[in-house]
Amino acid sequence: MTLSQTTKTLLSEITTLSGNTLQRAMDLGTLIELASLHSRQQVLDDLAFSAKFITKSFELMQRIGKDGNGYEKLAAEFTAQVTRSQELLRAMLVSSDAMTNANFSGNYLEMNTLTLENLMKLYHDLSWYKNYRIDHATK
C-alpha cells in the first residue's frame, strides 16, 4: 500500500517520539492510511488502546511471574484483549487490497508463536501511536 504524505509525516513524528524504536513502522503506517481512507479512525484508536493495555499487561506479567498475585486474572484479560485486537485488525482490513490483507493475515491473524511475536511488535508501535494521540489531543 502506498502511504499518503499525511500518513508519512505522522509516521515520522511517531518514529521521533518513540526514539526511533518502532519495529513494524510500515504496518503501522498502513493501518493509519486505512483508517484515513475508510473512515475507521475509531477502530484504529480502539486498536491502539488495546495494544497499549496488552504491552503494559505483558510487562507486568513478566515482572510478577506465573506464581505472582493476580497473574491468572491478568493472563485471562491479556488473552481476551489479544483476541479483541485481532478482531479490530480484521475490521481495519475490510476493503483493503489483497496484498495488504494477505500481509496482515499472515503476520498477525494466524495463531502461532511467530504471529504472537509479530503482534507484540505491532502493539509496541501502536502504543507509540496512542502516546502520540494523547500528546496531541491536549495541544
Backbone bond lengths (Angstrom), bond angles and torsions (degrees), N, CA, C in turn:
res aa  C-N    CA-C-N  psi(-1)  N-CA   C-N-CA  omega(-1)  CA-C   N-CA-C  phi
1 M - - - 1.451 - - 1.523 108.74 -
2 T 1.295 115.82 135.62 1.457 121.48 177.32 1.524 108.81 -85.98
3 L 1.319 115.84 129.71 1.461 120.67 -178.87 1.523 110.47 -89.65
4 S 1.318 116.06 140.23 1.460 121.47 176.02 1.524 109.60 -70.52
5 Q 1.313 116.17 163.51 1.461 120.28 178.27 1.528 110.77 -62.60
6 T 1.315 116.88 -36.02 1.464 120.82 178.19 1.528 110.48 -61.22
7 T 1.323 116.73 -44.96 1.465 120.88 179.02 1.520 110.34 -66.43
8 K 1.328 117.22 -41.91 1.465 120.30 179.12 1.526 111.08 -60.76
9 T 1.319 116.97 -41.17 1.462 121.46 178.81 1.522 110.56 -64.75
10 L 1.324 116.64 -46.18 1.462 121.31 178.58 1.525 110.33 -61.23
11 L 1.312 117.17 -44.57 1.464 121.57 179.08 1.523 111.10 -61.85
12 S 1.310 116.81 -38.21 1.467 121.39 177.35 1.531 110.73 -63.99
13 E 1.325 116.41 -42.17 1.466 120.63 179.00 1.529 111.24 -65.52
14 I 1.327 116.97 -39.57 1.464 121.00 178.41 1.526 109.71 -67.49
15 T 1.316 116.81 -40.43 1.467 121.30 177.97 1.519 110.34 -59.53
16 T 1.318 116.91 -44.51 1.462 121.42 178.11 1.519 110.82 -63.41
17 L 1.335 116.81 -46.44 1.463 121.65 179.49 1.530 111.19 -58.23
18 S 1.327 116.23 -37.04 1.469 120.86 -177.66 1.520 113.04 -78.60
19 G 1.313 117.04 -3.55 1.462 119.84 -176.04 1.521 111.30 71.46
20 N 1.327 115.42 32.90 1.473 123.00 -179.37 1.529 112.41 61.10
21 T 1.327 116.67 37.89 1.468 119.85 -178.77 1.530 113.65 -104.91
22 L 1.331 117.77 5.69 1.464 118.87 -179.54 1.525 109.69 -61.74
23 Q 1.331 115.10 139.67 1.460 121.04 -175.95 1.522 112.96 -110.45
24 R 1.320 117.47 -22.36 1.463 122.80 179.98 1.527 108.70 -134.83
25 A 1.320 115.05 50.98 1.468 121.46 -172.26 1.527 113.17 -58.48
26 M 1.316 117.37 -42.19 1.466 118.68 -178.12 1.533 111.11 -66.61
27 D 1.318 117.47 -36.41 1.463 119.40 177.54 1.524 110.92 -70.71
28 L 1.318 117.40 -36.27 1.461 120.28 173.35 1.523 109.51 -61.44
29 G 1.317 116.72 -45.53 1.461 121.10 177.48 1.523 111.86 -58.94
30 T 1.313 116.08 -40.43 1.466 120.26 178.06 1.523 110.69 -62.30
31 L 1.320 117.43 -43.18 1.467 120.62 178.53 1.523 111.26 -63.76
32 I 1.315 116.80 -41.21 1.472 120.94 177.44 1.523 109.74 -62.13
33 E 1.321 116.04 -44.16 1.474 121.15 179.81 1.528 110.55 -63.73
34 L 1.324 117.36 -44.77 1.463 120.66 179.11 1.528 111.13 -61.63
35 A 1.327 116.57 -40.71 1.471 119.93 178.36 1.516 110.48 -60.89
36 S 1.317 115.83 -41.17 1.460 120.66 -179.84 1.529 111.74 -68.66
37 L 1.315 115.97 -45.53 1.469 120.72 -176.50 1.522 113.39 -67.97
38 H 1.325 116.62 -34.76 1.464 120.58 -171.51 1.527 113.73 -116.68
39 S 1.320 116.73 19.82 1.468 122.34 177.45 1.531 111.94 52.34
40 R 1.327 114.87 51.34 1.466 120.29 -179.79 1.527 111.70 -118.92
41 Q 1.323 116.66 35.29 1.454 120.70 -178.98 1.524 112.01 -59.94
42 Q 1.321 116.69 -40.33 1.468 119.77 -179.48 1.524 110.92 -65.95
43 V 1.321 116.67 -37.75 1.467 119.91 177.92 1.531 109.60 -63.70
44 L 1.340 116.33 -43.33 1.465 120.36 178.26 1.526 110.73 -64.00
45 D 1.317 117.59 -41.52 1.466 120.62 177.74 1.530 111.37 -63.22
46 D 1.329 116.75 -40.36 1.468 120.44 176.94 1.525 110.75 -64.53
47 L 1.325 115.95 -40.44 1.457 121.07 177.96 1.529 110.59 -63.37
48 A 1.318 116.68 -42.50 1.470 120.94 179.07 1.525 110.86 -65.20
49 F 1.326 117.24 -38.27 1.462 121.00 176.83 1.529 110.16 -62.19
50 S 1.328 116.15 -47.76 1.472 120.20 177.86 1.516 110.99 -60.19
51 A 1.320 116.70 -42.27 1.464 121.62 -178.65 1.522 110.93 -61.23
52 K 1.315 116.19 -43.09 1.468 119.59 179.92 1.533 110.12 -65.67
53 F 1.329 116.83 -41.69 1.461 120.54 176.90 1.527 110.28 -60.73
54 I 1.312 116.54 -45.08 1.465 121.39 -177.51 1.529 110.85 -63.50
55 T 1.323 117.45 -45.77 1.468 119.27 -178.02 1.523 110.87 -65.74
56 K 1.319 117.66 -40.70 1.467 120.33 178.80 1.527 110.94 -68.25
57 S 1.315 116.84 -39.86 1.466 120.66 178.25 1.518 110.98 -64.12
58 F 1.324 116.61 -41.56 1.462 120.86 179.95 1.530 110.55 -62.48
59 E 1.331 116.41 -43.30 1.466 120.44 177.52 1.532 110.53 -60.31
60 L 1.325 116.07 -43.62 1.464 120.49 -179.86 1.531 110.82 -66.24
61 M 1.326 117.05 -41.88 1.461 120.66 179.05 1.531 110.86 -61.57
62 Q 1.307 116.81 -39.97 1.461 120.02 178.02 1.528 110.96 -66.04
63 R 1.326 115.65 -38.65 1.458 120.52 -177.64 1.527 112.26 -68.68
64 I 1.340 117.38 -43.95 1.470 119.31 -175.98 1.528 112.67 -84.70
65 G 1.319 117.35 -22.30 1.460 120.52 179.67 1.517 112.78 77.98
66 K 1.312 116.03 163.81 1.468 121.63 -175.96 1.520 113.59 -62.11
67 D 1.308 117.28 -24.89 1.465 120.53 180.00 1.531 112.22 -92.58
68 G 1.323 116.98 0.41 1.457 121.20 -176.69 1.517 112.73 -71.67
69 N 1.322 114.49 155.17 1.461 121.80 179.29 1.528 110.02 -63.38
70 G 1.325 116.74 123.78 1.456 121.85 177.41 1.515 114.74 87.83
71 Y 1.313 117.55 1.08 1.470 120.75 -176.22 1.527 111.54 -60.40
72 E 1.320 117.09 -45.90 1.475 120.97 -176.29 1.523 111.50 -59.46
73 K 1.325 115.86 -45.27 1.470 119.80 -179.86 1.530 110.31 -65.66
74 L 1.310 115.83 -42.61 1.462 120.39 178.89 1.524 111.16 -63.51
75 A 1.329 116.71 -40.89 1.468 120.99 179.00 1.524 110.82 -64.24
76 A 1.317 117.32 -38.97 1.466 121.11 178.53 1.532 110.73 -65.14
77 E 1.332 116.66 -43.23 1.464 120.47 178.35 1.524 110.80 -67.19
78 F 1.315 116.79 -38.37 1.463 122.52 176.41 1.533 109.75 -56.82
79 T 1.325 116.17 -49.72 1.465 121.27 -179.37 1.527 110.96 -62.37
80 A 1.318 116.84 -42.63 1.466 120.67 178.88 1.528 111.09 -62.47
81 Q 1.327 116.64 -40.82 1.461 119.92 179.81 1.534 111.98 -69.80
82 V 1.325 117.72 -34.78 1.469 120.18 175.84 1.526 109.15 -62.19
83 T 1.336 116.17 -45.81 1.467 120.58 178.22 1.524 110.69 -60.24
84 R 1.327 116.45 -45.31 1.468 120.80 179.11 1.525 110.65 -62.09
85 S 1.314 116.74 -42.71 1.468 119.75 -178.90 1.522 111.13 -63.84
86 Q 1.318 117.55 -36.15 1.459 120.00 177.98 1.533 110.49 -68.07
87 E 1.317 117.49 -34.80 1.464 121.18 175.01 1.528 109.76 -64.25
88 L 1.330 116.33 -41.70 1.463 120.57 178.11 1.532 110.75 -65.61
89 L 1.320 117.48 -38.63 1.465 120.69 175.80 1.526 110.50 -60.75
90 R 1.327 115.98 -44.31 1.471 119.45 177.73 1.531 110.59 -59.64
91 A 1.326 116.31 -41.26 1.470 120.31 178.41 1.526 111.23 -63.62
92 M 1.328 116.70 -36.23 1.466 120.57 178.27 1.525 110.72 -65.95
93 L 1.320 117.43 -30.99 1.460 121.94 -174.00 1.519 114.36 -84.45
94 V 1.334 117.21 -9.78 1.459 119.32 177.11 1.528 107.89 -58.20
95 S 1.295 116.51 130.66 1.475 124.01 -179.05 1.525 113.52 76.60
96 S 1.320 118.60 6.85 1.467 118.69 177.17 1.528 109.16 -82.19
97 D 1.324 115.91 162.38 1.456 119.86 -179.98 1.527 110.55 -70.55
98 A 1.315 116.51 162.86 1.468 122.49 -174.52 1.521 112.14 -60.74
99 M 1.332 117.81 -38.90 1.459 120.82 -178.16 1.531 111.02 -66.81
100 T 1.319 116.79 -43.96 1.467 121.32 178.05 1.522 110.04 -63.31
101 N 1.318 115.83 -44.76 1.458 120.52 179.74 1.526 110.84 -60.47
102 A 1.318 117.41 -44.38 1.466 121.37 179.84 1.527 110.98 -64.68
103 N 1.338 117.02 -41.59 1.464 121.49 178.97 1.533 111.00 -59.52
104 F 1.315 116.17 -50.74 1.464 119.90 -178.05 1.526 111.64 -69.20
105 S 1.321 117.09 -39.10 1.465 119.62 178.57 1.522 110.98 -62.00
106 G 1.319 117.18 -46.45 1.455 121.20 -178.66 1.513 113.97 -69.56
107 N 1.317 116.57 -34.80 1.461 120.44 -175.91 1.525 114.91 -90.09
108 Y 1.333 117.57 -26.23 1.458 119.29 -170.54 1.529 116.03 -130.26
109 L 1.308 118.52 -17.84 1.459 119.02 -170.69 1.521 114.60 -108.75
110 E 1.311 118.24 -15.72 1.462 120.35 173.39 1.522 107.07 -81.99
111 M 1.319 116.67 144.55 1.461 117.88 -177.13 1.524 110.84 -97.07
112 N 1.319 115.05 103.14 1.461 122.22 173.14 1.524 107.74 -155.06
113 T 1.323 116.70 176.62 1.464 120.77 -175.62 1.519 111.75 -61.71
114 L 1.324 117.39 -43.21 1.460 121.03 -179.16 1.527 111.07 -64.21
115 T 1.320 116.36 -40.34 1.466 120.33 178.17 1.523 111.03 -60.79
116 L 1.325 116.98 -42.80 1.463 120.06 179.34 1.530 110.66 -64.23
117 E 1.319 117.55 -40.08 1.469 120.73 175.72 1.526 110.47 -61.37
118 N 1.333 116.68 -44.95 1.463 120.84 178.60 1.522 111.16 -62.95
119 L 1.334 115.62 -42.45 1.466 119.72 178.51 1.527 111.25 -59.97
120 M 1.328 116.61 -43.80 1.469 119.67 -178.85 1.530 110.43 -62.62
121 K 1.313 117.95 -36.88 1.468 121.13 176.59 1.526 110.65 -66.78
122 L 1.337 116.54 -42.63 1.460 120.03 177.94 1.526 110.17 -66.28
123 Y 1.338 117.79 -39.32 1.461 121.04 177.42 1.527 110.67 -61.44
124 H 1.316 116.38 -39.55 1.471 120.96 176.37 1.533 109.38 -56.03
125 D 1.317 116.50 -49.00 1.458 120.77 -178.64 1.525 111.67 -67.31
126 L 1.323 116.24 -40.79 1.464 119.70 177.48 1.523 111.48 -64.01
127 S 1.323 117.31 -31.57 1.467 120.74 175.60 1.517 110.30 -63.53
128 W 1.324 116.57 -39.42 1.460 119.76 176.65 1.520 111.29 -68.12
129 Y 1.322 117.41 -34.63 1.461 121.28 173.84 1.531 109.16 -61.80
130 K 1.333 116.07 -44.50 1.472 121.11 178.17 1.526 110.33 -60.61
131 N 1.343 117.17 -44.54 1.470 120.61 177.13 1.524 110.95 -58.60
132 Y 1.315 116.65 -42.88 1.462 121.69 178.65 1.529 110.12 -60.11
133 R 1.332 115.98 -46.36 1.464 120.38 -179.18 1.538 110.52 -62.39
134 I 1.321 117.13 -40.67 1.460 120.76 179.13 1.544 109.59 -64.81
135 D 1.327 116.58 -47.17 1.461 120.72 -179.71 1.513 112.29 -60.20
136 H 1.319 117.05 -37.84 1.462 120.23 -175.57 1.525 113.52 -91.52
137 A 1.316 117.57 -8.80 1.459 120.50 175.11 1.519 110.59 -75.88
138 T 1.334 116.02 -26.59 1.464 120.00 -177.42 1.519 112.88 -92.67
139 K 1.315 116.70 -6.12 1.474 119.89 -177.55 1.507 111.73 -97.23
